[in-house]
Amino acid sequence: MHRLALLIGGNQGNRRALIEQATELIRQRIGSVVALSAIYETAPWGEFDVGSEESGVRSFFNRAVVVATEMTAHEALHEALAIEKELGRVRTVSGQSSPASNTGTARIYHSRPMDIDLIFYDDAVIDTPDLHIPHPRAHLRRFVLEPLAEVIPDYRHPLLGMTVAELLGGLQSG
């Protein structure tokens, strides 16, 4: 059995209901939920494409979900993407440069009803074209670390060697 930490969230539609639906679909299709954070409301992070937004970008609702799963990380990713799509996610690719990107590739974010990110999978380090675990920017994002610190504060990042609580404490205020 593997332990998978996910962050789910979105900023379109009935955000709370979508978080609850995603949590239930994860329970049904990925694995048993062993830890669940509260729902956090946070400001959008990164550069957003606001061209199609009528009144700016809404805040996000986010929740950390830890599951026990028999799936491989790639199988879990496939299921997570299917759940996102079922809940209304339409993936787009943008080509603008972003200073927040650690890969140097362009990254403009878009509003979405549901986003499911795989953050940690056991103590694995996975670096394939379609999957990067641990999530490469998790340690930079308060909206990821706060809910994770609620449910797995002592989990040690396999590359950085710090606990989730330590990573959160190391972020600058703001």
Buried (B, 14 or more C-beta within 10 A) or exposed (E): EBBBBBBBBBBBBEBEEBBEBBBEBBBEBBBEBBBBBEBBBBEBBEBBBBEEEEEEBBEBBBBBBBBBBEBBBBEBBBBBBBBBEEBEBEEEEEEEEBEEBEEEEEBBBBBBBBBBBBBBBEEEEBEEEEBBBBBEBBBBBBBBBBBBBBBBBEBBBBEEEBBBBBBBEEEEEE
